[in-house]
C-alpha cells in the first residue's frame, strides 16, 4: 500500500513539535525526535517581549525567522541552539545557556559581538557566517570560548589583514575554519581569503588615503594650469 507524501510530511512535522502555542510559545517535543523547531512567527510592533517555553531537559532548539529570541534561563541541559536566519542585530549572547556546545547564528544581520559579555566554557562549534560583522577579535573570542574547535566566519565585512591575523591565531590553537569556498562560490563583489568569502566592500584605508591625495593633486594642477592660461591670455591681449 502506498502512503501519500503529504501524510508522511505531516507525520514528520508532528514528530518535530507536538505542541506550539502563540503568543507565549510552548514546544513539547515527541519522545522520538527530542527537538523543538519554531519558525515563521510574526509579531505586531506593540509586542515587546515574547517568551519561548521549553522543557528544562531539552538538548536541541531551532528558532528561525524572528526578530527576538529569548529562550529563557531554564534550559540548563541545552547543547545545540540554532538561531539561523533571524533578525538579531542587537543580540545579547550572554542570555543563552552556558551549557551550549554548538551555536548557529547564520545570517542574523549581527553587526558586532560584545566580547565582554561572552563566556561559554563548553562551546565547541560557532557559526557566525553571513552577518554584518566588520571586525573579529580572535584572542577575545578564544578566551570567551576556551573549548572552541570549529568556527565559520565567511560572508562578513572583515578587512583582509584582520581576517588573516584571526586565521593565524585560530590555527595556533587548532581551531578549524571549516570553509572551503573558491571564487565560483563567492558573489561578484566578494574576494576569497584562505577559503572564506568576504565582501570586497572598500579599499584598505591606506589605499583610500592615496586615492584622495591623487585627486587633490590633480585638482590643484588643473586649477594652476587654468590660472596660468588665463594670465597668459590676459598678457597677450594687453600687448
MARKOL-494495 format. One record per residue (C-alpha): residue in one letter; residue number from 1; x, y, z. Coordinates in steps of 0.2 Angstrom, whole numbers. Layout:
MARKOL-494495
[node "A" NUM [X Y Z]] ...
***
This chain:
MARKOL-494495
[node "X" 1 [0 0 0]] [node "X" 2 [7 17 -5]] [node "X" 3 [7 31 8]] [node "X" 4 [4 49 1]] [node "X" 5 [18 60 3]] [node "X" 6 [8 74 12]] [node "X" 7 [4 61 25]] [node "X" 8 [22 57 28]] [node "X" 9 [26 75 29]] [node "X" 10 [13 78 41]] [node "X" 11 [19 64 52]] [node "X" 12 [37 71 51]] [node "X" 13 [31 88 56]] [node "X" 14 [21 81 71]] [node "X" 15 [36 72 77]] [node "X" 16 [47 88 77]] [node "X" 17 [35 98 89]] [node "X" 18 [18 91 95]] [node "X" 19 [13 107 104]] [node "X" 20 [15 126 99]] [node "X" 21 [5 140 107]] [node "X" 22 [5 158 102]] [node "X" 23 [9 171 110]] [node "X" 24 [20 163 123]] [node "X" 25 [26 149 113]] [node "X" 26 [27 132 121]] [node "X" 27 [36 117 112]] [node "X" 28 [34 100 119]] [node "X" 29 [44 88 108]] [node "X" 30 [40 70 105]] [node "X" 31 [50 56 113]] [node "X" 32 [56 51 95]] [node "X" 33 [64 67 90]] [node "X" 34 [68 76 106]] [node "X" 35 [69 93 97]] [node "X" 36 [59 109 95]] [node "X" 37 [58 119 79]] [node "X" 38 [49 136 79]] [node "X" 39 [49 146 63]] [node "X" 40 [40 159 53]] [node "X" 41 [32 168 68]] [node "X" 42 [26 186 65]] [node "X" 43 [24 198 80]] [node "X" 44 [15 215 80]] [node "X" 45 [26 230 84]] [node "X" 46 [17 233 101]] [node "X" 47 [24 216 106]] [node "X" 48 [40 219 116]] [node "X" 49 [43 203 124]] [node "X" 50 [39 185 118]] [node "X" 51 [43 170 128]] [node "X" 52 [48 153 122]] [node "X" 53 [44 140 134]] [node "X" 54 [54 123 133]] [node "X" 55 [56 108 144]] [node "X" 56 [71 110 155]] [node "X" 57 [79 94 149]] [node "X" 58 [79 99 131]] [node "X" 59 [96 96 121]] [node "X" 60 [92 105 104]] [node "X" 61 [82 120 99]] [node "X" 62 [80 129 82]] [node "X" 63 [71 146 81]] [node "X" 64 [71 154 64]] [node "X" 65 [64 170 55]] [node "X" 66 [61 180 71]] [node "X" 67 [66 197 77]] [node "X" 68 [68 192 95]] [node "X" 69 [75 175 103]] [node "X" 70 [73 175 121]] [node "X" 71 [73 156 125]] [node "X" 72 [73 158 144]] [node "X" 73 [86 153 158]] [node "X" 74 [79 136 162]] [node "X" 75 [87 126 149]] [node "X" 76 [102 120 159]] [node "X" 77 [105 105 148]] [node "X" 78 [103 113 131]] [node "X" 79 [118 108 120]] [node "X" 80 [113 114 102]] [node "X" 81 [105 131 98]] [node "X" 82 [101 135 80]] [node "X" 83 [96 153 78]] [node "X" 84 [100 154 59]] [node "X" 85 [90 166 48]] [node "X" 86 [84 178 62]] [node "X" 87 [85 197 63]] [node "X" 88 [96 199 78]] [node "X" 89 [107 215 75]] [node "X" 90 [107 219 94]] [node "X" 91 [108 201 100]] [node "X" 92 [115 199 118]] [node "X" 93 [124 182 118]] [node "X" 94 [126 182 137]] [node "X" 95 [107 177 138]] [node "X" 96 [110 159 131]] [node "X" 97 [113 144 142]] [node "X" 98 [131 141 147]] [node "X" 99 [129 123 143]] [node "X" 100 [129 126 124]] [node "X" 101 [142 116 114]] [node "X" 102 [135 122 97]] [node "X" 103 [128 139 92]] [node "X" 104 [122 143 75]] [node "X" 105 [120 162 71]] [node "X" 106 [120 160 52]] [node "X" 107 [113 175 43]] [node "X" 108 [106 185 58]] [node "X" 109 [112 203 52]] [node "X" 110 [123 204 68]] [node "X" 111 [134 219 67]] [node "X" 112 [145 217 82]] [node "X" 113 [150 205 96]] [node "X" 114 [151 211 114]] [node "X" 115 [166 200 119]] [node "X" 116 [165 207 137]] [node "X" 117 [148 198 140]] [node "X" 118 [153 182 131]] [node "X" 119 [158 166 141]] [node "X" 120 [153 149 135]] [node "X" 121 [165 136 144]] [node "X" 122 [158 122 134]] [node "X" 123 [156 130 117]] [node "X" 124 [164 119 103]] [node "X" 125 [156 125 87]] [node "X" 126 [151 143 82]] [node "X" 127 [144 148 66]] [node "X" 128 [143 167 63]] [node "X" 129 [143 166 44]] [node "X" 130 [134 179 33]] [node "X" 131 [131 193 45]] [node "X" 132 [137 211 45]] [node "X" 133 [152 210 56]] [node "X" 134 [166 222 52]] [node "X" 135 [179 216 64]] [node "X" 136 [184 200 74]] [node "X" 137 [195 199 89]] [node "X" 138 [202 181 89]] [node "X" 139 [210 181 106]] [node "X" 140 [195 188 115]] [node "X" 141 [184 175 106]] [node "X" 142 [195 161 111]] [node "X" 143 [196 167 129]] [node "X" 144 [177 168 129]] [node "X" 145 [175 150 122]] [node "X" 146 [191 141 128]] [node "X" 147 [185 124 121]] [node "X" 148 [181 131 103]] [node "X" 149 [186 118 90]] [node "X" 150 [177 125 74]] [node "X" 151 [172 142 68]] [node "X" 152 [163 148 52]] [node "X" 153 [165 166 49]] [node "X" 154 [163 168 30]] [node "X" 155 [152 181 21]] [node "X" 156 [155 195 33]] [node "X" 157 [163 213 31]] [node "X" 158 [181 210 38]] [node "X" 159 [196 218 32]] [node "X" 160 [208 206 23]] [node "X" 161 [223 209 35]] [node "X" 162 [212 207 51]] [node "X" 163 [204 191 44]] [node "X" 164 [221 183 40]] [node "X" 165 [228 188 58]] [node "X" 166 [212 179 65]] [node "X" 167 [216 164 55]] [node "X" 168 [233 163 61]] [node "X" 169 [228 164 79]] [node "X" 170 [215 151 76]] [node "X" 171 [227 139 68]] [node "X" 172 [239 141 83]] [node "X" 173 [225 134 94]] [node "X" 174 [220 120 82]] [node "X" 175 [203 129 79]] [node "X" 176 [196 123 62]] [node "X" 177 [189 137 50]] [node "X" 178 [179 124 40]] [node "X" 179 [176 135 25]] [node "X" 180 [182 129 8]] [node "X" 181 [175 142 -4]] [node "X" 182 [183 147 -20]] [node "X" 183 [179 161 -32]] [node "X" 184 [165 152 -40]] [node "X" 185 [156 150 -23]] [node "X" 186 [158 169 -19]] [node "X" 187 [147 183 -25]] [node "X" 188 [154 195 -38]] [node "X" 189 [158 208 -25]] [node "X" 190 [167 197 -14]] [node "X" 191 [185 190 -13]] [node "X" 192 [192 174 -6]] [node "X" 193 [204 174 9]] [node "X" 194 [210 156 13]] [node "X" 195 [194 148 8]] [node "X" 196 [182 161 16]] [node "X" 197 [172 173 6]] [node "X" 198 [172 191 12]] [node "X" 199 [164 207 5]] [node "X" 200 [176 217 -6]] [node "X" 201 [167 232 0]] [node "X" 202 [180 246 0]] [node "X" 203 [199 248 -2]] [node "X" 204 [211 247 13]] [node "X" 205 [212 264 22]] [node "X" 206 [230 267 16]] [node "X" 207 [224 265 -2]] [node "X" 208 [209 277 1]] [node "X" 209 [222 290 8]] [node "X" 210 [232 288 -8]] [node "X" 211 [217 290 -19]] [node "X" 212 [212 306 -10]] [node "X" 213 [229 313 -12]] [node "X" 214 [230 309 -30]] [node "X" 215 [213 318 -33]] [node "X" 216 [219 333 -23]] [node "X" 217 [235 334 -34]] [node "X" 218 [225 333 -50]] [node "X" 219 [213 346 -45]] [node "X" 220 [227 358 -39]] [node "X" 221 [236 355 -56]] [node "X" 222 [220 359 -66]] [node "X" 223 [217 375 -56]] [node "X" 224 [235 380 -58]] [node "X" 225 [235 377 -77]] [node "X" 226 [219 386 -79]] [node "X" 227 [226 401 -69]] [node "X" 228 [242 401 -80]] [node "X" 229 [232 400 -96]] [node "X" 230 [221 414 -90]] [node "X" 231 [236 425 -86]] [node "X" 232 [245 421 -102]] [node "X" 233 [229 426 -112]] [node "X" 234 [227 442 -102]] [node "X" 235 [245 447 -106]] [node "X" 236 [243 443 -124]] [node "X" 237 [228 453 -125]] [node "X" 238 [236 469 -117]] [node "X" 239 [250 469 -130]] 
***
